[in-house]
Amino acid sequence: MTATLPLQIADPLRPQRIDTPQSRAWHRFRRHRLGSLGLVLLLLMVFLALAAPWIAPWQPHQIDLLNRNQPPSSAHWLGTDEIGRDTFSRLLYAGRISLSVGLVAVGISVAIGVSLGAVSGYYGGRVDSFIISRCRYDIQAAGPGRWPHTSTNLAATQSPYLVA
């Protein structure tokens, strides 16, 4: 007597999960609580910065000399500065500037990286070796261990002759 296994038929109403490297990475990331918290905080800061014109209770450059150096209150959530500007409103609008500077820096870096990669991949050989050696040197020069105040060179900086 031979045993037969029941044939499992996929439910047509239930979508099948496709296992891709991106889905595995996302699943692994969701299990990491600090990573998830960091993503939530990052998205919250981006939302607050983009929605600053609608969220900010005051104009960021509005001067109110009667309310100079006020502590936090219901009218000014983070207080005011030396000339009466609302600190919370200025913080929200400053986030917009920081986001734009960051995006421009990333855009420039991507443009340089794609250009160098395209030239290196197209010509290959000596051009590729030269570009790779220059990029490797630049990365190593910017990494830890090149500055005396980094933790990897802490023993070398404990000299009594070091002038800071």
CORVEN-V118106 format. One line per field, one symbol per residue. ss: DSSP state (H for helix, E for strand, C for the rest). burial: b if it has 16 or more other C-alpha atoms within 10 Angstrom, else e. Layout:
ss=???
burial=???
This chain:
ss=CCCCCCCCCCCCCCCCCCCCHHHHHHHHHHHCHHHHHHHHHHHHHHHHHHCHHHHCCCCCCCCCHHHCCCCCCCCCCCCECCCCCEHHHHHHHHHHHHHHHHHHHHHHHHHHHHHHHHHHHHHCHHHHHHHHHHHHHHHHHHCCCCCCCCHHHCCCCCCCCCCC
burial=eeeeeeeeeeeeeeeeeeeeeeeeeeeeeeeeeeeeeeeeeeeebbebbbebeeebebebeebeeebbbbeeeeebebbbbebbbbbbbbbbbebbeeeeeeeeeeeeeeeeeeebeeebeeeeeeebeebeeeeeeeeeeeeeeeebeeeeeeeebeeeeeee
